[in-house]
Amino acid sequence: MKIYSPNKDYTGVSASVAFCKGVGETDNPRLIQWFRDHGYTIAEEKWPEAQEGKKTKKPTAGRGE
């Protein structure tokens, strides 16, 4: 499952999970709960900013955009 850091620019290791630009990944249920308890967002949840109504642009494959 993807884990989203509260800091979208964070690159490093937290609770043994490597993050790059605010995104990490683990399938360990204990770690997922730890991140949830510490304010991280889990894959099925949206970025906190998106919940506030900010739009994000989806990449378009094959258009060179």
PDB file of N, CA, C and O in Angstrom:
ATOM      1  N   MET A   1       0.826  -1.177   0.000  1.00  0.00           N
ATOM      2  CA  MET A   1       0.000   0.000   0.000  1.00  0.00           C
ATOM      3  C   MET A   1       0.872   1.243   0.000  1.00  0.00           C
ATOM      4  O   MET A   1       1.922   1.281   0.641  1.00  0.00           O
ATOM      5  N   LYS A   2       0.434   2.236  -0.711  1.00  0.00           N
ATOM      6  CA  LYS A   2       1.190   3.483  -0.731  1.00  0.00           C
ATOM      7  C   LYS A   2       0.865   4.285   0.522  1.00  0.00           C
ATOM      8  O   LYS A   2      -0.275   4.334   0.984  1.00  0.00           O
ATOM      9  N   ILE A   3       1.908   4.909   1.051  1.00  0.00           N
ATOM     10  CA  ILE A   3       1.797   5.758   2.227  1.00  0.00           C
ATOM     11  C   ILE A   3       2.239   7.152   1.801  1.00  0.00           C
ATOM     12  O   ILE A   3       3.292   7.311   1.184  1.00  0.00           O
ATOM     13  N   TYR A   4       1.437   8.161   2.128  1.00  0.00           N
ATOM     14  CA  TYR A   4       1.757   9.533   1.765  1.00  0.00           C
ATOM     15  C   TYR A   4       2.142  10.320   3.012  1.00  0.00           C
ATOM     16  O   TYR A   4       1.376  10.406   3.971  1.00  0.00           O
ATOM     17  N   SER A   5       3.326  10.884   2.980  1.00  0.00           N
ATOM     18  CA  SER A   5       3.833  11.682   4.090  1.00  0.00           C
ATOM     19  C   SER A   5       3.077  13.005   4.190  1.00  0.00           C
ATOM     20  O   SER A   5       2.636  13.545   3.176  1.00  0.00           O
ATOM     21  N   PRO A   6       2.926  13.531   5.409  1.00  0.00           N
ATOM     22  CA  PRO A   6       2.328  14.868   5.544  1.00  0.00           C
ATOM     23  C   PRO A   6       3.128  15.934   4.786  1.00  0.00           C
ATOM     24  O   PRO A   6       2.576  16.947   4.357  1.00  0.00           O
ATOM     25  N   ASN A   7       4.439  15.690   4.627  1.00  0.00           N
ATOM     26  CA  ASN A   7       5.307  16.585   3.866  1.00  0.00           C
ATOM     27  C   ASN A   7       5.505  15.969   2.481  1.00  0.00           C
ATOM     28  O   ASN A   7       6.233  14.987   2.344  1.00  0.00           O
ATOM     29  N   LYS A   8       4.860  16.538   1.443  1.00  0.00           N
ATOM     30  CA  LYS A   8       4.925  15.976   0.093  1.00  0.00           C
ATOM     31  C   LYS A   8       6.336  15.946  -0.483  1.00  0.00           C
ATOM     32  O   LYS A   8       6.590  15.215  -1.440  1.00  0.00           O
ATOM     33  N   ASP A   9       7.254  16.722   0.076  1.00  0.00           N
ATOM     34  CA  ASP A   9       8.620  16.766  -0.445  1.00  0.00           C
ATOM     35  C   ASP A   9       9.576  15.860   0.316  1.00  0.00           C
ATOM     36  O   ASP A   9      10.764  15.815  -0.003  1.00  0.00           O
ATOM     37  N   TYR A  10       9.079  15.133   1.322  1.00  0.00           N
ATOM     38  CA  TYR A  10       9.955  14.316   2.164  1.00  0.00           C
ATOM     39  C   TYR A  10      10.578  13.158   1.392  1.00  0.00           C
ATOM     40  O   TYR A  10       9.881  12.387   0.733  1.00  0.00           O
ATOM     41  N   THR A  11      11.891  13.049   1.485  1.00  0.00           N
ATOM     42  CA  THR A  11      12.619  11.912   0.948  1.00  0.00           C
ATOM     43  C   THR A  11      13.520  11.419   2.063  1.00  0.00           C
ATOM     44  O   THR A  11      14.353  12.165   2.577  1.00  0.00           O
ATOM     45  N   GLY A  12      13.348  10.149   2.438  1.00  0.00           N
ATOM     46  CA  GLY A  12      14.112   9.565   3.526  1.00  0.00           C
ATOM     47  C   GLY A  12      13.428   8.295   4.000  1.00  0.00           C
ATOM     48  O   GLY A  12      12.556   7.755   3.320  1.00  0.00           O
ATOM     49  N   VAL A  13      13.837   7.821   5.181  1.00  0.00           N
ATOM     50  CA  VAL A  13      13.288   6.590   5.734  1.00  0.00           C
ATOM     51  C   VAL A  13      12.577   6.903   7.043  1.00  0.00           C
ATOM     52  O   VAL A  13      13.143   7.543   7.929  1.00  0.00           O
ATOM     53  N   SER A  14      11.332   6.449   7.158  1.00  0.00           N
ATOM     54  CA  SER A  14      10.558   6.574   8.393  1.00  0.00           C
ATOM     55  C   SER A  14       9.987   5.210   8.733  1.00  0.00           C
ATOM     56  O   SER A  14       9.380   4.555   7.886  1.00  0.00           O
ATOM     57  N   ALA A  15      10.181   4.784   9.973  1.00  0.00           N
ATOM     58  CA  ALA A  15       9.667   3.492  10.450  1.00  0.00           C
ATOM     59  C   ALA A  15      10.010   2.361   9.482  1.00  0.00           C
ATOM     60  O   ALA A  15       9.179   1.495   9.210  1.00  0.00           O
ATOM     61  N   SER A  16      11.216   2.374   8.976  1.00  0.00           N
ATOM     62  CA  SER A  16      11.783   1.378   8.053  1.00  0.00           C
ATOM     63  C   SER A  16      11.207   1.423   6.642  1.00  0.00           C
ATOM     64  O   SER A  16      11.481   0.522   5.849  1.00  0.00           O
ATOM     65  N   VAL A  17      10.424   2.432   6.306  1.00  0.00           N
ATOM     66  CA  VAL A  17       9.855   2.574   4.964  1.00  0.00           C
ATOM     67  C   VAL A  17      10.545   3.739   4.259  1.00  0.00           C
ATOM     68  O   VAL A  17      10.612   4.850   4.784  1.00  0.00           O
ATOM     69  N   ALA A  18      11.056   3.464   3.060  1.00  0.00           N
ATOM     70  CA  ALA A  18      11.722   4.503   2.271  1.00  0.00           C
ATOM     71  C   ALA A  18      10.669   5.370   1.580  1.00  0.00           C
ATOM     72  O   ALA A  18       9.721   4.859   0.984  1.00  0.00           O
ATOM     73  N   PHE A  19      10.852   6.692   1.670  1.00  0.00           N
ATOM     74  CA  PHE A  19       9.961   7.650   1.037  1.00  0.00           C
ATOM     75  C   PHE A  19      10.735   8.445  -0.003  1.00  0.00           C
ATOM     76  O   PHE A  19      11.899   8.790   0.203  1.00  0.00           O
ATOM     77  N   CYS A  20      10.084   8.731  -1.117  1.00  0.00           N
ATOM     78  CA  CYS A  20      10.648   9.581  -2.154  1.00  0.00           C
ATOM     79  C   CYS A  20       9.561  10.567  -2.555  1.00  0.00           C
ATOM     80  O   CYS A  20       8.482  10.173  -2.997  1.00  0.00           O
ATOM     81  N   LYS A  21       9.856  11.855  -2.396  1.00  0.00           N
ATOM     82  CA  LYS A  21       8.896  12.921  -2.694  1.00  0.00           C
ATOM     83  C   LYS A  21       7.564  12.681  -1.988  1.00  0.00           C
ATOM     84  O   LYS A  21       6.498  12.881  -2.571  1.00  0.00           O
ATOM     85  N   GLY A  22       7.633  12.253  -0.734  1.00  0.00           N
ATOM     86  CA  GLY A  22       6.441  12.110   0.088  1.00  0.00           C
ATOM     87  C   GLY A  22       5.684  10.805  -0.049  1.00  0.00           C
ATOM     88  O   GLY A  22       4.639  10.634   0.580  1.00  0.00           O
ATOM     89  N   VAL A  23       6.187   9.875  -0.860  1.00  0.00           N
ATOM     90  CA  VAL A  23       5.474   8.613  -1.078  1.00  0.00           C
ATOM     91  C   VAL A  23       6.358   7.426  -0.701  1.00  0.00           C
ATOM     92  O   VAL A  23       7.507   7.321  -1.130  1.00  0.00           O
ATOM     93  N   GLY A  24       5.784   6.527   0.121  1.00  0.00           N
ATOM     94  CA  GLY A  24       6.450   5.292   0.492  1.00  0.00           C
ATOM     95  C   GLY A  24       5.498   4.142   0.244  1.00  0.00           C
ATOM     96  O   GLY A  24       4.345   4.350  -0.135  1.00  0.00           O
ATOM     97  N   GLU A  25       5.981   2.920   0.460  1.00  0.00           N
ATOM     98  CA  GLU A  25       5.126   1.772   0.210  1.00  0.00           C
ATOM     99  C   GLU A  25       5.443   0.644   1.178  1.00  0.00           C
ATOM    100  O   GLU A  25       6.609   0.335   1.423  1.00  0.00           O
ATOM    101  N   THR A  26       4.394   0.026   1.731  1.00  0.00           N
ATOM    102  CA  THR A  26       4.536  -1.144   2.593  1.00  0.00           C
ATOM    103  C   THR A  26       3.235  -1.926   2.594  1.00  0.00           C
ATOM    104  O   THR A  26       2.157  -1.372   2.380  1.00  0.00           O
ATOM    105  N   ASP A  27       3.356  -3.239   2.840  1.00  0.00           N
ATOM    106  CA  ASP A  27       2.185  -4.096   2.997  1.00  0.00           C
ATOM    107  C   ASP A  27       2.053  -4.564   4.433  1.00  0.00           C
ATOM    108  O   ASP A  27       1.158  -5.348   4.750  1.00  0.00           O
ATOM    109  N   ASN A  28       2.940  -4.088   5.312  1.00  0.00           N
ATOM    110  CA  ASN A  28       2.943  -4.498   6.706  1.00  0.00           C
ATOM    111  C   ASN A  28       1.799  -3.795   7.445  1.00  0.00           C
ATOM    112  O   ASN A  28       1.823  -2.572   7.590  1.00  0.00           O
ATOM    113  N   PRO A  29       0.791  -4.556   7.919  1.00  0.00           N
ATOM    114  CA  PRO A  29      -0.358  -3.931   8.569  1.00  0.00           C
ATOM    115  C   PRO A  29      -0.002  -3.135   9.826  1.00  0.00           C
ATOM    116  O   PRO A  29      -0.643  -2.125  10.117  1.00  0.00           O
ATOM    117  N   ARG A  30       1.008  -3.576  10.568  1.00  0.00           N
ATOM    118  CA  ARG A  30       1.418  -2.833  11.771  1.00  0.00           C
ATOM    119  C   ARG A  30       2.014  -1.483  11.401  1.00  0.00           C
ATOM    120  O   ARG A  30       1.752  -0.480  12.064  1.00  0.00           O
ATOM    121  N   LEU A  31       2.819  -1.459  10.337  1.00  0.00           N
ATOM    122  CA  LEU A  31       3.395  -0.188   9.890  1.00  0.00           C
ATOM    123  C   LEU A  31       2.323   0.725   9.312  1.00  0.00           C
ATOM    124  O   LEU A  31       2.343   1.933   9.548  1.00  0.00           O
ATOM    125  N   ILE A  32       1.395   0.160   8.563  1.00  0.00           N
ATOM    126  CA  ILE A  32       0.309   0.958   8.006  1.00  0.00           C
ATOM    127  C   ILE A  32      -0.462   1.640   9.131  1.00  0.00           C
ATOM    128  O   ILE A  32      -0.787   2.824   9.037  1.00  0.00           O
ATOM    129  N   GLN A  33      -0.750   0.899  10.184  1.00  0.00           N
ATOM    130  CA  GLN A  33      -1.459   1.485  11.321  1.00  0.00           C
ATOM    131  C   GLN A  33      -0.608   2.543  12.012  1.00  0.00           C
ATOM    132  O   GLN A  33      -1.125   3.576  12.435  1.00  0.00           O
ATOM    133  N   TRP A  34       0.703   2.290  12.129  1.00  0.00           N
ATOM    134  CA  TRP A  34       1.610   3.263  12.755  1.00  0.00           C
ATOM    135  C   TRP A  34       1.574   4.577  11.978  1.00  0.00           C
ATOM    136  O   TRP A  34       1.461   5.653  12.565  1.00  0.00           O
ATOM    137  N   PHE A  35       1.673   4.478  10.647  1.00  0.00           N
ATOM    138  CA  PHE A  35       1.640   5.683   9.817  1.00  0.00           C
ATOM    139  C   PHE A  35       0.295   6.393   9.948  1.00  0.00           C
ATOM    140  O   PHE A  35       0.249   7.618  10.061  1.00  0.00           O
ATOM    141  N   ARG A  36      -0.781   5.643   9.934  1.00  0.00           N
ATOM    142  CA  ARG A  36      -2.119   6.225  10.098  1.00  0.00           C
ATOM    143  C   ARG A  36      -2.204   6.981  11.429  1.00  0.00           C
ATOM    144  O   ARG A  36      -2.725   8.095  11.488  1.00  0.00           O
ATOM    145  N   ASP A  37      -1.685   6.362  12.495  1.00  0.00           N
ATOM    146  CA  ASP A  37      -1.710   6.983  13.824  1.00  0.00           C
ATOM    147  C   ASP A  37      -0.850   8.241  13.914  1.00  0.00           C
ATOM    148  O   ASP A  37      -1.063   9.086  14.783  1.00  0.00           O
ATOM    149  N   HIS A  38       0.127   8.360  13.006  1.00  0.00           N
ATOM    150  CA  HIS A  38       1.044   9.495  13.045  1.00  0.00           C
ATOM    151  C   HIS A  38       0.782  10.527  11.945  1.00  0.00           C
ATOM    152  O   HIS A  38       1.662  11.321  11.612  1.00  0.00           O
ATOM    153  N   GLY A  39      -0.431  10.512  11.384  1.00  0.00           N
ATOM    154  CA  GLY A  39      -0.825  11.578  10.465  1.00  0.00           C
ATOM    155  C   GLY A  39      -0.488  11.365   9.008  1.00  0.00           C
ATOM    156  O   GLY A  39      -0.645  12.284   8.204  1.00  0.00           O
ATOM    157  N   TYR A  40      -0.031  10.184   8.643  1.00  0.00           N
ATOM    158  CA  TYR A  40       0.242   9.888   7.240  1.00  0.00           C
ATOM    159  C   TYR A  40      -1.068   9.479   6.574  1.00  0.00           C
ATOM    160  O   TYR A  40      -2.021   9.092   7.251  1.00  0.00           O
ATOM    161  N   THR A  41      -1.110   9.565   5.254  1.00  0.00           N
ATOM    162  CA  THR A  41      -2.293   9.187   4.500  1.00  0.00           C
ATOM    163  C   THR A  41      -2.012   7.867   3.796  1.00  0.00           C
ATOM    164  O   THR A  41      -0.927   7.666   3.251  1.00  0.00           O
ATOM    165  N   ILE A  42      -2.993   6.970   3.808  1.00  0.00           N
ATOM    166  CA  ILE A  42      -2.845   5.650   3.214  1.00  0.00           C
ATOM    167  C   ILE A  42      -3.477   5.657   1.820  1.00  0.00           C
ATOM    168  O   ILE A  42      -4.356   6.475   1.548  1.00  0.00           O
ATOM    169  N   ALA A  43      -3.039   4.757   0.938  1.00  0.00           N
ATOM    170  CA  ALA A  43      -3.415   4.746  -0.480  1.00  0.00           C
ATOM    171  C   ALA A  43      -4.895   4.957  -0.754  1.00  0.00           C
ATOM    172  O   ALA A  43      -5.242   5.717  -1.659  1.00  0.00           O
ATOM    173  N   GLU A  44      -5.784   4.306   0.001  1.00  0.00           N
ATOM    174  CA  GLU A  44      -7.198   4.450  -0.287  1.00  0.00           C
ATOM    175  C   GLU A  44      -7.738   5.810   0.143  1.00  0.00           C
ATOM    176  O   GLU A  44      -8.864   6.176  -0.195  1.00  0.00           O
ATOM    177  N   GLU A  45      -6.935   6.544   0.881  1.00  0.00           N
ATOM    178  CA  GLU A  45      -7.303   7.887   1.293  1.00  0.00           C
ATOM    179  C   GLU A  45      -6.655   8.883   0.324  1.00  0.00           C
ATOM    180  O   GLU A  45      -5.730   8.527  -0.405  1.00  0.00           O
ATOM    181  N   LYS A  46      -7.134  10.114   0.318  1.00  0.00           N
ATOM    182  CA  LYS A  46      -6.570  11.130  -0.571  1.00  0.00           C
ATOM    183  C   LYS A  46      -5.606  12.013   0.193  1.00  0.00           C
ATOM    184  O   LYS A  46      -5.631  12.066   1.422  1.00  0.00           O
ATOM    185  N   TRP A  47      -4.745  12.714  -0.557  1.00  0.00           N
ATOM    186  CA  TRP A  47      -3.863  13.707   0.052  1.00  0.00           C
ATOM    187  C   TRP A  47      -4.729  14.686   0.828  1.00  0.00           C
ATOM    188  O   TRP A  47      -5.807  15.046   0.356  1.00  0.00           O
ATOM    189  N   PRO A  48      -4.304  15.122   1.982  1.00  0.00           N
ATOM    190  CA  PRO A  48      -5.095  16.100   2.743  1.00  0.00           C
ATOM    191  C   PRO A  48      -5.467  17.333   1.922  1.00  0.00           C
ATOM    192  O   PRO A  48      -6.572  17.852   2.082  1.00  0.00           O
ATOM    193  N   GLU A  49      -4.584  17.820   1.050  1.00  0.00           N
ATOM    194  CA  GLU A  49      -4.871  18.992   0.229  1.00  0.00           C
ATOM    195  C   GLU A  49      -6.025  18.705  -0.724  1.00  0.00           C
ATOM    196  O   GLU A  49      -6.857  19.580  -0.965  1.00  0.00           O
ATOM    197  N   ALA A  50      -6.086  17.496  -1.266  1.00  0.00           N
ATOM    198  CA  ALA A  50      -7.148  17.134  -2.200  1.00  0.00           C
ATOM    199  C   ALA A  50      -8.501  17.138  -1.485  1.00  0.00           C
ATOM    200  O   ALA A  50      -9.526  17.453  -2.088  1.00  0.00           O
ATOM    201  N   GLN A  51      -8.497  16.792  -0.218  1.00  0.00           N
ATOM    202  CA  GLN A  51      -9.730  16.791   0.548  1.00  0.00           C
ATOM    203  C   GLN A  51     -10.218  18.212   0.795  1.00  0.00           C
ATOM    204  O   GLN A  51     -11.400  18.422   1.066  1.00  0.00           O
ATOM    205  N   GLU A  52      -9.324  19.185   0.704  1.00  0.00           N
ATOM    206  CA  GLU A  52      -9.688  20.585   0.906  1.00  0.00           C
ATOM    207  C   GLU A  52     -10.169  21.233  -0.380  1.00  0.00           C
ATOM    208  O   GLU A  52     -10.476  22.425  -0.394  1.00  0.00           O
ATOM    209  N   GLY A  53     -10.239  20.461  -1.469  1.00  0.00           N
ATOM    210  CA  GLY A  53     -10.769  20.990  -2.725  1.00  0.00           C
ATOM    211  C   GLY A  53      -9.725  21.400  -3.736  1.00  0.00           C
ATOM    212  O   GLY A  53     -10.082  21.886  -4.809  1.00  0.00           O
ATOM    213  N   LYS A  54      -8.434  21.223  -3.440  1.00  0.00           N
ATOM    214  CA  LYS A  54      -7.415  21.549  -4.424  1.00  0.00           C
ATOM    215  C   LYS A  54      -7.391  20.464  -5.479  1.00  0.00           C
ATOM    216  O   LYS A  54      -7.493  19.277  -5.167  1.00  0.00           O
ATOM    217  N   LYS A  55      -7.254  20.877  -6.732  1.00  0.00           N
ATOM    218  CA  LYS A  55      -7.226  19.917  -7.827  1.00  0.00           C
ATOM    219  C   LYS A  55      -5.795  19.515  -8.124  1.00  0.00           C
ATOM    220  O   LYS A  55      -4.865  20.309  -7.981  1.00  0.00           O
ATOM    221  N   THR A  56      -5.633  18.255  -8.544  1.00  0.00           N
ATOM    222  CA  THR A  56      -4.326  17.774  -8.969  1.00  0.00           C
ATOM    223  C   THR A  56      -4.429  17.352 -10.426  1.00  0.00           C
ATOM    224  O   THR A  56      -5.444  16.792 -10.842  1.00  0.00           O
ATOM    225  N   LYS A  57      -3.405  17.612 -11.189  1.00  0.00           N
ATOM    226  CA  LYS A  57      -3.395  17.280 -12.587  1.00  0.00           C
ATOM    227  C   LYS A  57      -2.897  15.854 -12.776  1.00  0.00           C
ATOM    228  O   LYS A  57      -1.841  15.488 -12.260  1.00  0.00           O
ATOM    229  N   LYS A  58      -3.661  15.048 -13.517  1.00  0.00           N
ATOM    230  CA  LYS A  58      -3.248  13.683 -13.810  1.00  0.00           C
ATOM    231  C   LYS A  58      -2.323  13.702 -15.010  1.00  0.00           C
ATOM    232  O   LYS A  58      -2.570  14.441 -15.963  1.00  0.00           O
ATOM    233  N   PRO A  59      -1.245  12.893 -14.989  1.00  0.00           N
ATOM    234  CA  PRO A  59      -0.362  12.845 -16.153  1.00  0.00           C
ATOM    235  C   PRO A  59      -1.084  12.200 -17.342  1.00  0.00           C
ATOM    236  O   PRO A  59      -1.879  11.275 -17.174  1.00  0.00           O
ATOM    237  N   THR A  60      -0.795  12.698 -18.528  1.00  0.00           N
ATOM    238  CA  THR A  60      -1.380  12.162 -19.749  1.00  0.00           C
ATOM    239  C   THR A  60      -0.281  11.461 -20.533  1.00  0.00           C
ATOM    240  O   THR A  60       0.669  12.099 -20.985  1.00  0.00           O
ATOM    241  N   ALA A  61      -0.411  10.158 -20.692  1.00  0.00           N
ATOM    242  CA  ALA A  61       0.617   9.378 -21.393  1.00  0.00           C
ATOM    243  C   ALA A  61       0.557   9.620 -22.885  1.00  0.00           C
ATOM    244  O   ALA A  61      -0.525   9.715 -23.464  1.00  0.00           O
ATOM    245  N   GLY A  62       1.728   9.721 -23.511  1.00  0.00           N
ATOM    246  CA  GLY A  62       1.824   9.784 -24.948  1.00  0.00           C
ATOM    247  C   GLY A  62       1.565  11.143 -25.581  1.00  0.00           C
ATOM    248  O   GLY A  62       1.574  11.254 -26.807  1.00  0.00           O
ATOM    249  N   ARG A  63       1.339  12.168 -24.791  1.00  0.00           N
ATOM    250  CA  ARG A  63       1.071  13.482 -25.366  1.00  0.00           C
ATOM    251  C   ARG A  63       2.233  14.447 -25.190  1.00  0.00           C
ATOM    252  O   ARG A  63       2.189  15.570 -25.692  1.00  0.00           O
ATOM    253  N   GLY A  64       3.267  14.021 -24.482  1.00  0.00           N
ATOM    254  CA  GLY A  64       4.416  14.893 -24.276  1.00  0.00           C
ATOM    255  C   GLY A  64       4.141  16.059 -23.359  1.00  0.00           C
ATOM    256  O   GLY A  64       4.842  17.070 -23.412  1.00  0.00           O
ATOM    257  N   GLU A  65       3.133  15.936 -22.520  1.00  0.00           N
ATOM    258  CA  GLU A  65       2.776  17.042 -21.611  1.00  0.00           C
ATOM    259  C   GLU A  65       3.458  16.878 -20.291  1.00  0.00           C
ATOM    260  O   GLU A  65       3.282  17.706 -19.398  1.00  0.00           O
TER     261      GLU A  65
END
